[in-house]
Amino acid sequence: MARNDLRPVTKLRSTAGTGYTYVTRKNRRNQPDRLELRKYDPVARRHVAFREER
């Protein structure tokens, strides 16, 4: 498998509606469903859930 097939680049968009995004990589074998992480949103100035967008 090529590097991009197993660990694709994914965008994490804020659920606070600010439009802020993080860019990360995920292992498609271990996490086939959508990724959700709790990270800091500097626009909202608090920690919120960030969900993977496709």
N, C-alpha and C positions, 0 to 999 in steps of 0.2 A: 504494500500500500504506500502511496505517496504521502508526503507530510500533510498536505491539505485535506486528504481524504479522512484521516483518522482524527486529526485535531483541527477542525475548521475555526476560522475567526468568527466570533459571534458578537453582536451588539446587544448591550443590556440597556433598556430604556426605563427611565424613572416612572413609577406608577403615580407619582404626585402630580403629573401633568405639566411638568416644567419643560420637558423636551430634552433634558440633560441625558447624555449617554456615556457609558463606559464601553471599552472594547476589550475583549478577552478571548481566550481559546478554551475549548472544552473537549474532553475525550468523549467521542461519540459512542464508543463501546460501553463505557461505564455509566454514562448518563444519556440515554437515547431520547428522553423527553426534554421539555423546555427547562432551561436553567433559571432559577430564581435566587438572587442573593440580596442580602440586606446591606446596603452601602450608603455612604454619605452623599447627599445631594446639596451642592453648594448654593444652588438657586433657592431651594426651599429652606436651607440652613438647618437640616436635620437628617437623621438616618431614615431611609424609606426602602421599600422593596423595589428591586430592579428586576425586570423580567426580560427574558430573551425574546427578541423580535426576529422574524424571518423575512 
